[in-house]
Amino acid sequence: AAGERREAAFAKQVADELYQQAHAGRYEHLVLLADPQTLGQIRSCLHKEARQRLLFEVPRDLTGADDRQIAAVLTDVLAHQP
């Protein structure tokens, strides 16, 4: 219960930050990469302004992955997009 509340609060913080950054014009395109549950929570909180920039979502849990591993996953995902 407490862990779920923390995860929901984290997802809302991420969604709020994405909105602020989108509103400030700091990014044009967005790719969300998170474990499926967190991704769903972020999606449900995502403001229209950020949602309009969303290219795609990657439901993967990369907890514990290093920068190189994350970059490899993103490279692979991007290479397989139409």
C-alpha positions in Angstrom: 0.0 0.0 0.0 2.7 2.5 1.0 4.9 1.4 -1.9 2.0 1.8 -4.3 1.4 5.3 -3.0 5.0 6.2 -3.5 5.1 4.8 -7.0 1.9 6.7 -7.9 3.4 9.9 -6.4 6.6 9.3 -8.4 4.6 8.8 -11.6 2.7 12.1 -11.0 6.0 13.9 -10.4 7.4 12.6 -13.6 4.3 13.6 -15.6 4.3 17.1 -14.0 7.9 17.6 -14.9 7.3 16.4 -18.5 4.5 18.9 -18.7 6.6 21.8 -17.4 9.5 20.9 -19.8 7.1 20.6 -22.7 5.4 23.9 -21.9 8.8 25.6 -21.7 9.6 24.2 -25.2 12.6 22.1 -23.9 11.7 19.1 -26.1 9.8 18.2 -29.2 9.6 14.5 -29.0 9.2 12.1 -26.1 10.0 8.4 -25.6 8.8 6.9 -22.3 10.7 3.9 -21.0 9.6 2.4 -17.7 8.4 -0.8 -16.2 4.8 -1.5 -17.4 3.1 -0.6 -14.2 4.9 2.7 -13.8 4.4 3.5 -17.5 0.7 3.1 -17.1 0.7 5.4 -14.1 2.7 8.0 -15.9 0.4 7.7 -19.0 -2.7 8.3 -16.8 -1.2 11.5 -15.4 0.4 12.8 -18.6 -0.8 16.3 -19.7 -2.0 16.8 -23.3 0.9 19.0 -24.1 3.4 16.2 -23.2 1.2 13.5 -24.7 1.2 15.3 -28.1 5.0 14.9 -28.1 5.0 11.2 -27.3 6.5 9.1 -30.1 6.2 5.8 -28.3 6.4 3.9 -25.1 8.8 1.1 -24.1 7.4 -1.1 -21.3 10.7 -2.4 -20.0 12.1 -2.6 -16.4 15.7 -1.4 -16.6 16.2 -1.1 -12.9 19.8 -1.6 -12.2 20.9 -1.2 -15.8 23.8 1.1 -16.5 23.9 3.9 -19.1 25.4 1.6 -21.7 22.6 -0.9 -21.3 19.9 1.7 -21.4 21.4 3.3 -24.6 21.6 -0.2 -26.2 17.9 -0.8 -25.5 16.9 2.6 -26.8 19.1 2.2 -29.9 17.4 -1.2 -30.6 13.9 0.2 -30.1 14.6 3.2 -32.3 16.0 1.0 -35.0 12.8 -1.0 -35.2 10.4 1.9 -35.4 8.6 2.6 -38.7 
